[in-house]
Amino acid sequence: MADADIVVVGAGLAGLVAAAEAADAGRSVVLVEQEGERSLGGQAFWSLGGLFLVDSPEQRRMGIRDSRELAWQDWLGSAQFDREEDRWPRAWAEAYLDFAAGEKRAWLRAMGHRIFPLVGWAERGDGRAEGHGNSVPRFHITWGTGPGVVAPFERRVRAHAEAGRIRFAFRHRVDDLIVEDGAATGVRGQVLEPDDAERGRPTSRVAAGDFELRAQAVIVTSGGIGGNHDLVRKAWPARLGEPPRTMVAGVPAYVDGRMLGIAEAAGARVINPDRMWHYVEGLRNWDPIWDNHGIRILPGPSSLWLDATGARLPAPCFPGFDTLSTLRHLRGTGYDYSWFVLTQKIIEKEFALSGSEQNPDLTGKDVKLVLSRVKSGAPGPVEAFKRHGADFVVADSLTELVAGMNKLADPDAPELAEPALRALIEARDREISNAFTKDAQLTAIRGARNYRGDRLSRVAAPHKLLDPKAGPLIAVRLHILSRKTLGGLESDLDGRCLRADGSPLPGLYAAGEVNGFGGGGMMGYNALEGTFLGGCLFSGRVAGRAAAQAVA
Ligand SMILES: Cc1cc2nc3c(=O)[nH]c(=O)nc-3n(C[C@H](O)[C@H](O)[C@H](O)COP(=O)(O)OP(=O)(O)OC[C@H]3O[C@@H](n4cnc5c(N)ncnc54)[C@H](O)[C@@H]3O)c2cc1C
């Protein structure tokens, strides 16, 4: 006998959306989650809540002219689809873009979701109109950050739970998909012992019993592999160089990637496992929630970026421009870390930290605190990192700064030499007073300040790094931070998982990060940012609705 019409595996954002949509259509759902109730919402709770929208009222108000056509040009330039397996990912990309340029904002707004009016410019690109990156600012931060994205769906799911249409099965870890007569008919696994750890902290994996749940359809929404660095290293593509020996974790441990192998063993096909999205501006969290917890700096464009040997990174590897090109470049240096060199003036305006807990003003919807961002002084969480973070050097002179950097450097890295760094900085600084600079980074900084949003809150007025009035000098040691999985379970436009021969595996659906956010990798090789949460919303909605219709 069936326990429900539909089993959803994973109570992150994609799972919540899929469950809510299926229950709206009148289906009964069991939402199975290996963590406790406190973790409802998964990674999305911790996220900044940045959403990719095209031609929004927020963009128009800021004087940004966007269009579906321009966004599609950017998407194709970033995705660089080049494989036979890209058939469904590409179809998903088109469908998602229609959503982001169409219904997405109004659909969310009707559920009470609101957007912060300053639109951010993430992934500014590789310098080519036809290449990677956003031609215009498109990163819309949710008022209330990640929790503000989760809230409407949690509300809907809890209302259905009260009405008896959705049942939660927390601390239930799926170890196996049940496939009978070629169709998915349920899940089995272990009930994990109770653990009342705080949200995000690692929990016990000790089993207290077994379970089995039967249904007409199973939707897998179990997230990516970013919390399992062994899997990340195994899938690491040669085009990005050697996998790093050390990384910080940008996601909690439950982002363990196990369900990918489990679904594959049940007959579903995983495509594009070598496509991934990791950041190069990771900090060790001085106040960690999960093990090896890393925080990503969302950098403005002005910091000078040096590799571990002290060499300046080439274009387009400027802060916030081209994540994977920079990762590839840095892997070629033989070291797992790099440096930002900047001033107090830059940190105050240009350092934002990704994550809901690092942005109490936006997360708490505190208007007064948000307004204090335009005042002098770095935001509280950034100042706390500067004071307590193990990766920061703050100094009144370059001599002192270089000494501090050498203390933080790896023992096998060459000692950084002050004269070389001074020459580099002085060359850069000399061009500050030159309106005709040939320094591509300075040109980019000046270009960014043409945008009101950047001038107001993201890009410091160009100044000499060695100007004592802009000081003190700051150096930040940056780590590679694991985050997103761009490939995953292949699916058609109904979210149905496909087998190796391209036919649907009856009863099995996927959505969210485990699904490469749609199709098995709708972002291709690169992401335009804000497309991860958006991908969970769209693919969760598609899979929830399609499964509900199929089991009617
Ligand atoms: C700090 C941070 C900031 C971010 N900022 C942004 C942003 O601004 N914009 C953006 O677009 N994206 C952002 N992201 C990325 C985005 O939040 C995630 O990619 C997205 O939320 C993934 O959602 P999901 O539902 O697919 O998976 P998850 O949130 O990982 O949820 C999957 C759930 O499945 C459960 N599960 C896994 N395996 C099993 C199993 N075998 N049995 C039972 N349960 C299982 C897990 O415990 C987990 O709860 C950010 C992420 C982080 C961590």
Ligand as a Chemical Component Dictionary entry (heavy atoms), coordinates in Angstrom:
data_LIG
# 
_chem_comp.id                   LIG 
_chem_comp.type                 NON-POLYMER 
_chem_comp.pdbx_formal_charge   0 
_chem_comp.three_letter_code    LIG 
# 
loop_
_chem_comp_atom.comp_id 
_chem_comp_atom.atom_id 
_chem_comp_atom.alt_atom_id 
_chem_comp_atom.type_symbol 
_chem_comp_atom.charge 
_chem_comp_atom.model_Cartn_x 
_chem_comp_atom.model_Cartn_y 
_chem_comp_atom.model_Cartn_z 
_chem_comp_atom.pdbx_ordinal 
LIG C1  C1  C 0 26.145 30.652 2.072  1  
LIG C2  C2  C 0 25.416 30.420 0.785  2  
LIG C3  C3  C 0 25.048 31.511 0.015  3  
LIG C4  C4  C 0 24.345 31.306 -1.182 4  
LIG N1  N1  N 0 23.879 32.400 -1.859 5  
LIG C5  C5  C 0 23.141 32.211 -2.987 6  
LIG C6  C6  C 0 22.557 33.321 -3.665 7  
LIG O1  O1  O 0 22.642 34.477 -3.219 8  
LIG N2  N2  N 0 21.870 33.072 -4.823 9  
LIG C7  C7  C 0 21.712 31.816 -5.325 10 
LIG O2  O2  O 0 21.088 31.654 -6.378 11 
LIG N3  N3  N 0 22.225 30.740 -4.678 12 
LIG C8  C8  C 0 22.916 30.903 -3.520 13 
LIG N4  N4  N 0 23.403 29.820 -2.845 14 
LIG C9  C9  C 0 23.166 28.474 -3.409 15 
LIG C10 C10 C 0 21.780 27.948 -3.080 16 
LIG O3  O3  O 0 21.417 28.325 -1.767 17 
LIG C11 C11 C 0 21.752 26.403 -3.181 18 
LIG O4  O4  O 0 22.340 25.993 -4.382 19 
LIG C12 C12 C 0 20.318 25.894 -3.132 20 
LIG O5  O5  O 0 19.667 26.396 -1.976 21 
LIG C13 C13 C 0 20.270 24.356 -3.160 22 
LIG O6  O6  O 0 18.965 23.946 -2.840 23 
LIG P1  P1  P 0 18.512 22.405 -2.982 24 
LIG O7  O7  O 0 17.115 22.361 -2.466 25 
LIG O8  O8  O 0 18.749 21.917 -4.356 26 
LIG O9  O9  O 0 19.505 21.592 -2.056 27 
LIG P2  P2  P 0 19.860 21.703 -0.471 28 
LIG O10 O10 O 0 19.556 23.030 0.060  29 
LIG O11 O11 O 0 21.250 21.205 -0.351 30 
LIG O12 O12 O 0 18.850 20.689 0.197  31 
LIG C14 C14 C 0 18.965 19.312 0.012  32 
LIG C15 C15 C 0 18.410 18.607 1.224  33 
LIG O13 O13 O 0 18.385 17.203 0.965  34 
LIG C16 C16 C 0 18.775 16.504 2.116  35 
LIG N5  N5  N 0 19.285 15.189 1.704  36 
LIG C17 C17 C 0 20.378 14.917 0.965  37 
LIG N6  N6  N 0 20.532 13.593 0.799  38 
LIG C18 C18 C 0 19.512 12.999 1.457  39 
LIG C19 C19 C 0 19.146 11.643 1.668  40 
LIG N7  N7  N 0 19.874 10.645 1.161  41 
LIG N8  N8  N 0 18.047 11.384 2.410  42 
LIG C20 C20 C 0 17.298 12.397 2.946  43 
LIG N9  N9  N 0 17.619 13.702 2.794  44 
LIG C21 C21 C 0 18.710 14.010 2.038  45 
LIG C22 C22 C 0 19.843 17.389 2.719  46 
LIG O14 O14 O 0 20.012 17.105 4.100  47 
LIG C23 C23 C 0 19.287 18.794 2.449  48 
LIG O15 O15 O 0 18.501 19.276 3.499  49 
LIG C24 C24 C 0 24.080 29.984 -1.636 50 
LIG C25 C25 C 0 24.475 28.889 -0.877 51 
LIG C26 C26 C 0 25.111 29.099 0.344  52 
LIG C27 C27 C 0 25.468 27.909 1.190  53 
# 
loop_
_chem_comp_bond.comp_id 
_chem_comp_bond.atom_id_1 
_chem_comp_bond.atom_id_2 
_chem_comp_bond.value_order 
_chem_comp_bond.pdbx_ordinal 
LIG C1  C2  SING 1  
LIG C2  C3  SING 2  
LIG C2  C26 DOUB 3  
LIG C3  C4  DOUB 4  
LIG C4  N1  SING 5  
LIG C4  C24 SING 6  
LIG N1  C5  DOUB 7  
LIG C5  C6  SING 8  
LIG C5  C8  SING 9  
LIG C6  O1  DOUB 10 
LIG C6  N2  SING 11 
LIG N2  C7  SING 12 
LIG C7  O2  DOUB 13 
LIG C7  N3  SING 14 
LIG N3  C8  DOUB 15 
LIG C8  N4  SING 16 
LIG N4  C9  SING 17 
LIG N4  C24 SING 18 
LIG C9  C10 SING 19 
LIG C10 O3  SING 20 
LIG C10 C11 SING 21 
LIG C11 O4  SING 22 
LIG C11 C12 SING 23 
LIG C12 O5  SING 24 
LIG C12 C13 SING 25 
LIG C13 O6  SING 26 
LIG O6  P1  SING 27 
LIG P1  O7  DOUB 28 
LIG P1  O8  SING 29 
LIG P1  O9  SING 30 
LIG O9  P2  SING 31 
LIG P2  O10 DOUB 32 
LIG P2  O11 SING 33 
LIG P2  O12 SING 34 
LIG O12 C14 SING 35 
LIG C14 C15 SING 36 
LIG C15 O13 SING 37 
LIG C15 C23 SING 38 
LIG O13 C16 SING 39 
LIG C16 N5  SING 40 
LIG C16 C22 SING 41 
LIG N5  C17 SING 42 
LIG N5  C21 SING 43 
LIG C17 N6  DOUB 44 
LIG N6  C18 SING 45 
LIG C18 C19 SING 46 
LIG C18 C21 DOUB 47 
LIG C19 N7  SING 48 
LIG C19 N8  DOUB 49 
LIG N8  C20 SING 50 
LIG C20 N9  DOUB 51 
LIG N9  C21 SING 52 
LIG C22 O14 SING 53 
LIG C22 C23 SING 54 
LIG C23 O15 SING 55 
LIG C24 C25 DOUB 56 
LIG C25 C26 SING 57 
LIG C26 C27 SING 58 
# 
